[in-house]
């Protein structure tokens, strides 16, 4: 009622009741604190997960950008090489006939001249060497640009080495040591001959005008896979500078004025089509060793 004094009454609690109320409040506070700590931990875990996801996304983005750059570079290079290859194949094909005429004419001159003087013999030999170099370059071009169709069979490596060495003119100052052991490999013999002709020719050029040796070694690939063999072509040449390591399998890269830059890329392409690999080690002044890995049998199930 208006004007009436309002009275407030305080309830009295016993000490036991107050203790119980306080205990309940403390319990509630502890529960709330535990829930807050749990929520805080969840929040920290979520933030950490988000940061990790962000790092992963950034890494994936960088990897994708790098992959796109590499793929784009490969596509551009492939398109250029396809154009160059088509033109080179035509020129190489057109050069084969006149080179054959020159080679055959030189052979006929050697036979027809009964007592040729030393100067004439030297000139004829220079023509032979020039024709051989040109034919080798033409073969490099055609081997690289032609589609590779494999006709694989089990073949003794010793037969391949014999045919390869028959195709190569070895300078008198260089000795070639064939493998002491033999292995059977599952390959297209003619294509593998191309590989080893290129590798041995490169070894000869690496030795240059000095005397030297080329060792051909074959062993089972015991360390990695018993189904493969590893063939080494080891020369005593001048070695490959480290600055060129990443380039030597690039198409059109060559350090020789008479080279096409297609020999090693052709080797790599042929070996990869066989399911094999090629690698090398080198040391300046100590020579270079190429490692060719090839299957012993048909591994396709």
C-alpha positions in Angstrom: 0.0 0.0 0.0 1.2 3.6 -0.7 3.1 5.0 2.2 3.5 1.7 3.9 7.1 0.8 4.8 8.2 -2.4 3.0 10.0 -4.8 5.2 12.7 -7.2 3.9 13.4 -10.4 5.8 16.8 -12.2 5.6 16.7 -15.8 5.9 19.1 -17.2 8.3 21.2 -20.2 7.2 23.0 -22.5 9.5 26.7 -23.1 9.0 26.0 -26.5 7.6 23.6 -25.1 5.0 26.1 -22.4 4.0 28.8 -24.9 3.7 26.6 -27.0 1.4 25.6 -24.0 -0.7 29.3 -23.0 -1.1 30.3 -26.5 -1.9 27.7 -26.7 -4.7 28.8 -23.3 -6.1 32.5 -24.4 -6.0 31.4 -27.6 -7.8 29.6 -25.6 -10.5 32.5 -23.3 -10.9 34.9 -26.3 -11.3 32.5 -27.8 -13.9 32.4 -24.6 -15.8 36.1 -24.2 -15.6 36.6 -27.7 -17.0 34.1 -27.0 -19.8 35.9 -23.7 -20.6 39.3 -25.5 -20.6 37.9 -28.2 -22.9 36.5 -25.6 -25.3 39.7 -23.7 -25.2 41.7 -26.9 -26.0 39.3 -27.7 -28.9 39.7 -24.1 -30.2 43.5 -24.5 -30.0 43.3 -27.8 -31.8 41.0 -26.3 -34.5 43.4 -23.4 -35.0 46.4 -25.7 -35.3 44.5 -27.9 -37.8 43.6 -24.8 -39.8 47.2 -23.6 -39.8 48.3 -27.1 -40.9 45.7 -27.2 -43.6 46.7 -23.7 -44.8 50.4 -24.9 -45.0 49.3 -27.9 -46.9 47.2 -25.9 -49.3 50.1 -23.4 -49.9 52.5 -26.3 -50.5 50.0 -28.0 -52.9 49.5 -24.7 -54.7 53.2 -24.3 -55.1 53.6 -27.9 -56.3 50.7 -27.4 -58.8 52.2 -24.2 -60.1 55.6 -25.9 -60.5 53.9 -28.9 -62.2 52.0 -26.6 -64.6 55.3 -24.8 -65.5 57.0 -28.1 -66.1 54.1 -29.5 -68.2 53.9 -26.3 -70.2 57.6 -26.3 -70.8 57.5 -30.0 -71.9 54.5 -29.3 -74.2 56.3 -26.4 -75.8 59.5 -28.4 -76.2 57.6 -31.4 -77.6 55.8 -29.2 -80.2 59.1 -27.6 -81.2 60.9 -31.0 -81.4 58.0 -32.4 -83.4 58.4 -29.6 -86.0 62.2 -29.9 -86.0 62.0 -33.6 -86.1 59.8 -33.7 -89.1 62.1 -31.4 -91.0 65.2 -33.2 -89.8 63.8 -36.6 -90.8 63.1 -35.3 -94.4 66.6 -33.8 -94.7 68.2 -37.0 -93.2 66.3 -39.2 -95.6 67.4 -37.1 -98.5 71.0 -37.1 -97.4 71.3 -40.9 -97.2 71.4 -41.6 -100.9 74.2 -39.1 -101.8 76.2 -40.3 -98.8 75.9 -43.9 -100.0 77.1 -42.8 -103.4 80.2 -41.0 -101.8 80.9 -44.1 -99.6 80.6 -46.6 -102.5 82.7 -44.4 -104.8 85.4 -44.2 -102.2 85.5 -47.9 -101.8 85.7 -48.4 -105.6 88.6 -45.9 -105.8 90.5 -47.8 -103.1 90.0 -51.1 -105.0 90.8 -49.6 -108.4 94.0 -47.9 -107.3 96.7 -50.5 -107.5 99.5 -48.5 -105.9 98.0 -45.4 -104.3 100.4 -43.0 -102.7 100.2 -42.1 -99.0 98.5 -38.8 -99.6 95.7 -40.3 -101.7 95.1 -43.0 -99.1 94.9 -40.3 -96.4 92.4 -38.3 -98.4 90.2 -41.4 -99.0 90.3 -42.3 -95.3 89.3 -38.7 -94.4 86.3 -39.0 -96.8 85.4 -42.3 -95.1 85.5 -40.8 -91.6 83.5 -37.8 -92.7 80.9 -40.0 -94.3 80.7 -42.2 -91.2 80.2 -39.1 -89.0 77.4 -37.8 -91.2 75.7 -41.2 -91.3 76.0 -41.5 -87.5 74.3 -38.0 -87.1 71.6 -39.0 -89.6 71.0 -42.2 -87.6 70.8 -40.1 -84.4 68.1 -37.9 -85.9 66.1 -40.8 -87.4 66.3 -42.9 -84.2 65.0 -40.0 -82.2 62.1 -38.9 -84.4 60.9 -42.3 -85.6 58.2 -44.0 -83.5 59.7 -46.8 -81.5 58.2 -50.2 -82.1 59.8 -52.9 -80.1 60.3 -56.5 -81.2 61.6 -58.0 -77.9 63.2 -61.4 -77.4 65.6 -63.1 -75.1 69.1 -62.2 -76.4 72.6 -62.9 -75.3 74.3 -59.6 -74.5 77.6 -60.9 -76.0 75.9 -61.0 -79.4 74.8 -57.4 -79.1 78.3 -56.3 -78.1 79.8 -58.2 -81.0 77.5 -56.5 -83.5 78.0 -53.1 -81.9 81.8 -53.3 -82.1 81.5 -54.3 -85.8 79.6 -51.1 -86.5 82.1 -48.8 -84.9 85.6 -47.7 -86.1 87.8 -47.9 -83.0 90.9 -45.6 -83.1 94.2 -47.4 -82.8 95.0 -45.6 -79.5 91.8 -46.8 -77.8 91.2 -50.3 -76.5 87.7 -51.7 -75.9 87.3 -54.5 -73.3 84.1 -56.5 -73.8 82.5 -58.0 -70.7 84.1 -61.1 -69.3 80.6 -62.6 -68.4 77.5 -62.9 -70.4 73.8 -62.4 -69.6 70.5 -62.9 -71.4 68.3 -59.8 -71.6 64.8 -59.4 -72.8 65.0 -56.6 -75.5 64.8 -55.5 -79.0 68.4 -56.3 -80.1 68.5 -53.7 -82.9 67.2 -50.9 -80.7 69.6 -51.9 -77.9 72.5 -51.9 -80.4 71.6 -48.2 -81.1 72.0 -47.4 -77.4 75.4 -49.0 -77.1 76.7 -47.6 -80.4 75.8 -44.2 -79.0 77.4 -44.8 -75.6 80.6 -46.2 -77.0 80.9 -43.5 -79.6 80.5 -40.9 -76.8 83.2 -42.7 -74.9 85.5 -42.5 -77.9 84.9 -38.8 -78.3 85.4 -38.3 -74.5 88.9 -39.8 -74.8 89.5 -37.6 -77.8 93.0 -37.9 -79.4 94.8 -39.4 -76.5 95.2 -43.1 -75.8 92.7 -44.7 -73.4 90.3 -47.6 -72.8 86.7 -48.4 -72.7 85.4 -51.2 -70.4 82.0 -52.9 -70.9 80.9 -54.7 -67.7 77.7 -56.6 -67.1 76.4 -57.8 -63.7 73.1 -58.9 -62.1 71.3 -56.0 -60.4 71.4 -57.7 -57.0 71.0 -54.6 -55.0 67.7 -53.5 -56.4 66.0 -56.3 -58.4 67.2 -59.7 -59.5 65.1 -59.5 -62.6 67.4 -56.8 -64.1 71.0 -56.6 -65.2 73.3 -53.5 -65.0 75.6 -52.8 -67.9 78.5 -50.3 -67.4 80.2 -48.4 -70.2 83.3 -47.0 -68.5 85.8 -44.7 -70.3 89.1 -43.1 -69.3 88.1 -39.7 -70.9 88.1 -36.2 -69.6 84.8 -36.5 -67.7 81.7 -34.4 -67.6 81.5 -31.1 -65.7 78.9 -31.0 -62.9 77.3 -27.9 -64.5 76.2 -30.2 -67.4 74.8 -33.1 -65.4 71.2 -31.9 -65.7 71.5 -31.2 -69.5 73.1 -34.2 -71.1 69.8 -36.0 -71.7 68.1 -32.9 -73.0 67.3 -33.1 -76.8 69.5 -30.9 -79.0 72.1 -30.4 -76.2 75.6 -31.2 -77.3 79.1 -30.1 -76.4 80.5 -31.2 -79.8 80.5 -29.2 -83.0 79.6 -32.4 -85.0 77.0 -33.7 -82.6 73.3 -33.6 -83.0 72.4 -33.6 -79.3 70.0 -36.5 -80.0 72.1 -39.5 -79.2 71.7 -39.7 -75.4 68.0 -38.6 -75.5 67.4 -41.4 -78.0 69.2 -43.9 -75.7 67.0 -42.8 -72.7 63.9 -43.0 -74.8 64.7 -46.6 -76.0 65.7 -47.8 -72.6 62.6 -46.4 -70.9 60.4 -48.1 -73.5 62.1 -51.4 -72.5 61.3 -50.7 -68.8 65.0 -49.9 -68.2 66.9 -46.8 -67.0 70.2 -45.0 -67.7 72.4 -43.1 -65.3 76.0 -42.0 -65.0 78.8 -41.0 -62.7 81.7 -38.8 -63.8 84.8 -37.1 -62.5 86.9 -34.5 -64.3 90.1 -36.2 -65.5 89.0 -39.6 -64.3 86.4 -40.5 -67.0 82.7 -41.3 -67.1 80.7 -44.4 -66.4 77.2 -44.9 -67.8 74.9 -47.4 -66.1 72.3 -49.1 -68.2 69.6 -51.2 -66.4 67.6 -53.7 -68.5 65.2 -56.6 -67.7 66.3 -60.2 -68.0 62.8 -61.4 -68.9 59.3 -60.3 -69.8 58.0 -58.6 -66.6 54.6 -57.7 -68.0 51.9 -60.0 -66.5 
